[in-house]
Amino acid sequence: LQAVTHPDGSLLVIAGAGSGKTRVITARITNLILHQNVFPSQIAALTFTNKAANEMKERIARFLGTHTNLPFIGTF
């Protein structure tokens, strides 16, 4: 909850496998867009694999109800 609702600036989330990082990051991005008035074009989310990036894109699209105007989500 702290990571999702962190009010100011960037946030680095580091946690082990299967701990819910993707859920936290997608919820945070959605929270920023829906409740903090952050434009999707102002958000960049980076991960290590294409699979994880695609999963994040799909989850955010489901949260927002659209596949258009999504933030940049890619790999290093």
N, C-alpha and C positions, 0 to 999 in steps of 0.2 A: 504494500500500500504506500509506503514511503517513497519508493522509486516511481510509482505511477503518478503520484500527486506532487512530486518535487516541484516547487514553484519557480525556481530561478536557474536559468542557464543550462548548460550541458550536463549530462549524467552518464557515467560509465557503470555498466552492470557486469560484474564478474561473478560467476557461480559455476558449480559443477554440472556435469551432464544430468539431464532429467530433473533439474531443479525448478524449471518453469521460467527460464530466461525469456524465451520467445513470447510467452503469455504476458510477462511483465512489460517487455518492450513494445509489443503491439498495443497493449492497454494504455501505456504511456503516450504513444504516438496519437492514438485515438483521443485520449483525454486532452492533449495539447490542441488538437484540431477542434474538437467539439466544445471544450470548456475554457480554454485559455486563449482563444482567438489567434492561434498560430496558423499561418497559411501552410498548406502542404509543401509548397515550393521552398519553405524555409527549413525543412527537415531533411536530414540525411541519416539513414540508418545503414551501418555497415556490418557485415557478418563474414564468416570464413568460407561458406559454401553456397553455391547456387541453389541447392535444395532448401537451405534455411532461408535465403532471401525470398525465394518464391513462396514459401510457406508464410512468411511474414506479410508479403503483399496480399495473399489471399485472405488472411485473417483480418487485415486492416480493411480490405474491400468489404468483407462481410460486416464488420463493425459499422462502417460508414454507409453501407448500402449502395455502393457504387464502385465501379472499376476505373472511373475517370478521375483525374486530378488527385492522384495519389502522390505521397512524398517519394523522394528517391530512396530506393532500397536496393543495395547491391553488395558486391563482395570487395575485399581488399585486393 
